[in-house]
Amino acid sequence: INSGSWDQEKYPYADANNDGKITQADVDTVEKILDKTVGHVNYVNLEGNIMSCNYPVDKYVSIGTFAINTMIVLGEDKCVGISKSKTFTDNTYWTGIQNKAKASENAKRADYELVTQMDGVKAIFSGDDSANGIPNESDFVKADIDVVRLEFNGANEIAAIMIMGFLIDEVERSLEIAEYYDKVTEKAEKVIAKHPELATMTALVS
């Protein structure tokens, strides 16, 4: 604020209200975020675009396998609906969530009529496996339901978990998951380092 400018490469998110400058308004925004009174926050989606989302999100819907998996490990209390296919019969893989309300009859889509019938939904979380599965996104936005697309499966999945954890006010749990990922990766790197004769690894399954 004192200098009138900032290093945007080093501190890309210092502009908390995304107005292109650093002012007292950014400080006020951060304080409201910490107090959970801001109403909306900015985040970066899987396409790298800055988007706005209701905050905090106390009721949401998960669409697609990757978003549903993340919902399960973060804690399912605030998730009120999930996408289901017409042949949704897996009683082992998603144990305990079969009774969640149906947000669609396509595992990768969100049905506007079904979602808007769920009282108080503020966001739909979807991953890159369903990025094109919500063609009526603008209709949801008009209904004050944000469509949050994050990279739950890939190079940025830890960031996606932490963003979702922040938005649904499960920060501590999301940090525990991120720490677990780090430990698994660190251990894998140590094991791989003992085998220089092997070809370059391209995948890790844990």
Summary of the structure (lengths in Angstrom):
residues: 206
radius of gyration: 19.1
end to end distance: 45.6
largest distance: 59.9
contacts: 571
relative contact order: 0.13
helix: 33%
strand: 16%
